[in-house]
Amino acid sequence: MKKDKDYFKFIENIRDTISPSIISEISPSYLSEPRGLYWNESLHIIKPRSTKEVSDCLRLATKHKIGVVPWSGGTGLVGGQIASDKYHVTLSLEKMNKIRNFSSINQSIEVEAGVILESVHEFVGKKSFLFPLSMASKGSCCIGGNLATNAGGIGVLKYGNARDLCLGLEVVLADGSIINDIKTLKKDNTGYDLKNLFIGSEGSLGIITRAVLRLFPALENRIVAFFGVPNFNSALKSYIEISRRFGQSLQAFELISDEGLKFLEETKMTQSVVKENRSQWYLLVELGFNSNALEQEVFETLDDLYNREIILDVILGDTESKARKLWKMREDIPEANKKVGAISSHDISLPLENMESFINKSLYEIKKINRFLRVNCFGHMGDGNLHFNIFPPNKESNSRYMDIKPKLVEIINNNCKRLEGSFSAEHGVGRLKVKDLKQYCDPGKFDVMCQIKKAFDPLALLNPGVILRQHTHEK
Ligand SMILES: Cc1cc2nc3c(=O)[nH]c(=O)nc-3n(C[C@H](O)[C@H](O)[C@H](O)COP(=O)(O)OP(=O)(O)OC[C@H]3O[C@@H](n4cnc5c(N)ncnc54)[C@H](O)[C@@H]3O)c2cc1C
């Protein structure tokens, strides 16, 4: 078969012309992804050590027409890092893991794509700076993957998502050419903004090899508070009041449902801090300051909200260890969800004013299918981003309910569309939501996306099958 021949010729060429040590048979740690929905079909993995080697690999891939699937930390939740064809090679950036130019004057740092997010936190933390992108996968995900997915996480409310935290980028295109846009500038209106085209393109337009990240002076104090609310409308009211009073000091406003706390208890992940007086919804709020001056005002605001019955009992994370414990509870929820086993998981965003209608309408329609289905709705409420995950009835396995999954997906996606939301807030499209993109995207926007893909990657070799299916390199 011609395809095998081309593929093995490509592998041989990589070994002969670059180095035998950069390619090997793929090992088990690259075969699966966090949700267990996809299995990596790649036979080999390439681990380049420099931008030049990435460029050489892509030049050879173009010559032999071989699909290349970039891999950074492998924590992506939409299957984007998983090859769907054994003749598509996986390319991991893990050997490109150097931290290069830290500048306290520019408040920036240059890193290679394979640097783990938490390593950036540790490095800049020692210099009293903050890189605010953060999420539960921070110990494994890498900067290249964060930018390729335009990751969100828990700091978006104040600092924006990965896109807002990137000043410069180096990218290798499908034909091996290199775009060097490594800059530390906050302002640069010199033509088309290519950097922002690559960010969020999930490896379908180019491979990110280096980036300059934006830093902020570390904050000296933070206040973390956890409290229940009598209903969802009170959650919204408390957001409006806290964000109006504290503006930019509000760093995170996270929604947790009682179902989420029950999952933590059921899976023995974390002991819930709520023992009695449970409510349906809770909030985890973080404010950051550089002095103690605002502390008193925060306590007075929480008191005021409590006295007006907008919020219920408050648990304060007033020491670092108590604050960490509260955050751990929030960050363990995805792992608890995984253990319980969802039928369908959704990462959606909505205008805040439509969030309650979305929740009520979706719950009503889901319960009409089966009133015992369980929903764990949680997430970055302040950003308008909810994780809306649907589970089988208690003590039952999700495998028995997979036949209703398409109906559940339709309910969520249709309600998002009707209420002016998005079916993918921060995880991307990957392989999981390719059909949804075609169905729900504005046709004009979709058409331009196809043209951009063709212009950057005419042979459809970069991450084939991700985002846009119809331009996949034909088998
Ligand atoms: C427990 C848990 C919690 C999470 N929480 C959040 C959250 O709060 N917010 C959020 O946004 N995400 C979250 N995620 C998802 C995931 O961590 C992010 O999408 C992360 O940015 C992926 O980074 P990665 O290095 O693991 O990328 P990978 O999974 O390796 O790749 C992701 C995508 O980017 C492409 N890619 C990877 N590297 C490059 C590169 N150098 N150049 C071009 N393309 C590349 C891949 O082909 C793939 O399409 C979570 C995941 C887990 C498991």
The ligand as an SDF file (V2000), in Angstrom:
LIG
                    3D

 53 58  0  0  0  0  0  0  0  0999 V2000
   -8.3010   18.1460   35.7030 C   0  0  0  0  0  0  0  0  0  0  0  0
   -8.3410   19.0820   34.5150 C   0  0  0  0  0  0  0  0  0  0  0  0
   -8.7660   20.3840   34.6980 C   0  0  0  0  0  0  0  0  0  0  0  0
   -8.8030   21.2640   33.6170 C   0  0  0  0  0  0  0  0  0  0  0  0
   -9.2220   22.5490   33.8250 N   0  0  0  0  0  0  0  0  0  0  0  0
   -9.2360   23.4040   32.7970 C   0  0  0  0  0  0  0  0  0  0  0  0
   -9.6610   24.7540   32.9990 C   0  0  0  0  0  0  0  0  0  0  0  0
  -10.0430   25.1580   34.1020 O   0  0  0  0  0  0  0  0  0  0  0  0
   -9.6220   25.5850   31.9360 N   0  0  0  0  0  0  0  0  0  0  0  0
   -9.2120   25.1720   30.6890 C   0  0  0  0  0  0  0  0  0  0  0  0
   -9.1890   25.9770   29.7480 O   0  0  0  0  0  0  0  0  0  0  0  0
   -8.8250   23.8970   30.4740 N   0  0  0  0  0  0  0  0  0  0  0  0
   -8.8270   23.0120   31.4830 C   0  0  0  0  0  0  0  0  0  0  0  0
   -8.4320   21.7180   31.2620 N   0  0  0  0  0  0  0  0  0  0  0  0
   -8.0600   21.2830   29.8960 C   0  0  0  0  0  0  0  0  0  0  0  0
   -6.5540   21.3360   29.5760 C   0  0  0  0  0  0  0  0  0  0  0  0
   -5.7680   21.2460   30.7280 O   0  0  0  0  0  0  0  0  0  0  0  0
   -6.2200   22.6000   28.7920 C   0  0  0  0  0  0  0  0  0  0  0  0
   -6.8840   22.5690   27.5580 O   0  0  0  0  0  0  0  0  0  0  0  0
   -4.7190   22.7950   28.5340 C   0  0  0  0  0  0  0  0  0  0  0  0
   -4.5290   24.0870   28.0040 O   0  0  0  0  0  0  0  0  0  0  0  0
   -4.1400   21.7750   27.5540 C   0  0  0  0  0  0  0  0  0  0  0  0
   -2.7250   21.8720   27.6100 O   0  0  0  0  0  0  0  0  0  0  0  0
   -1.8100   20.6090   27.2770 P   0  0  0  0  0  0  0  0  0  0  0  0
   -0.4070   21.0570   27.3540 O   0  0  0  0  0  0  0  0  0  0  0  0
   -2.1750   19.4580   28.1100 O   0  0  0  0  0  0  0  0  0  0  0  0
   -2.2230   20.3680   25.7490 O   0  0  0  0  0  0  0  0  0  0  0  0
   -2.4910   19.0140   24.9900 P   0  0  0  0  0  0  0  0  0  0  0  0
   -3.5990   18.2690   25.6290 O   0  0  0  0  0  0  0  0  0  0  0  0
   -1.2330   18.2750   24.7530 O   0  0  0  0  0  0  0  0  0  0  0  0
   -3.0070   19.5880   23.5920 O   0  0  0  0  0  0  0  0  0  0  0  0
   -4.2030   20.3230   23.5040 C   0  0  0  0  0  0  0  0  0  0  0  0
   -4.4140   20.7750   22.0480 C   0  0  0  0  0  0  0  0  0  0  0  0
   -3.3920   21.6850   21.6580 O   0  0  0  0  0  0  0  0  0  0  0  0
   -2.6040   21.1600   20.5730 C   0  0  0  0  0  0  0  0  0  0  0  0
   -1.2100   21.4960   20.8790 N   0  0  0  0  0  0  0  0  0  0  0  0
   -0.5010   21.0970   21.9670 C   0  0  0  0  0  0  0  0  0  0  0  0
    0.7060   21.6670   21.9570 N   0  0  0  0  0  0  0  0  0  0  0  0
    0.7770   22.4510   20.8510 C   0  0  0  0  0  0  0  0  0  0  0  0
    1.7730   23.2930   20.3000 C   0  0  0  0  0  0  0  0  0  0  0  0
    2.9450   23.4470   20.8980 N   0  0  0  0  0  0  0  0  0  0  0  0
    1.4760   23.9410   19.1390 N   0  0  0  0  0  0  0  0  0  0  0  0
    0.2850   23.8000   18.5460 C   0  0  0  0  0  0  0  0  0  0  0  0
   -0.6870   23.0000   19.0130 N   0  0  0  0  0  0  0  0  0  0  0  0
   -0.4490   22.3380   20.1640 C   0  0  0  0  0  0  0  0  0  0  0  0
   -2.8880   19.6670   20.5840 C   0  0  0  0  0  0  0  0  0  0  0  0
   -2.7030   19.0850   19.3070 O   0  0  0  0  0  0  0  0  0  0  0  0
   -4.3370   19.6480   21.0370 C   0  0  0  0  0  0  0  0  0  0  0  0
   -5.1800   19.9480   19.9590 O   0  0  0  0  0  0  0  0  0  0  0  0
   -8.4070   20.8130   32.3270 C   0  0  0  0  0  0  0  0  0  0  0  0
   -7.9780   19.4880   32.1530 C   0  0  0  0  0  0  0  0  0  0  0  0
   -7.9510   18.6340   33.2160 C   0  0  0  0  0  0  0  0  0  0  0  0
   -7.4720   17.2160   33.0050 C   0  0  0  0  0  0  0  0  0  0  0  0
  1  2  1  0
  2  3  1  0
  2 52  2  0
  3  4  2  0
  4  5  1  0
  4 50  1  0
  5  6  2  0
  6  7  1  0
  6 13  1  0
  7  8  2  0
  7  9  1  0
  9 10  1  0
 10 11  2  0
 10 12  1  0
 12 13  2  0
 13 14  1  0
 14 15  1  0
 14 50  1  0
 15 16  1  0
 16 17  1  0
 16 18  1  0
 18 19  1  0
 18 20  1  0
 20 21  1  0
 20 22  1  0
 22 23  1  0
 23 24  1  0
 24 25  2  0
 24 26  1  0
 24 27  1  0
 27 28  1  0
 28 29  2  0
 28 30  1  0
 28 31  1  0
 31 32  1  0
 32 33  1  0
 33 34  1  0
 33 48  1  0
 34 35  1  0
 35 36  1  0
 35 46  1  0
 36 37  1  0
 36 45  1  0
 37 38  2  0
 38 39  1  0
 39 40  1  0
 39 45  2  0
 40 41  1  0
 40 42  2  0
 42 43  1  0
 43 44  2  0
 44 45  1  0
 46 47  1  0
 46 48  1  0
 48 49  1  0
 50 51  2  0
 51 52  1  0
 52 53  1  0
M  END
$$$$
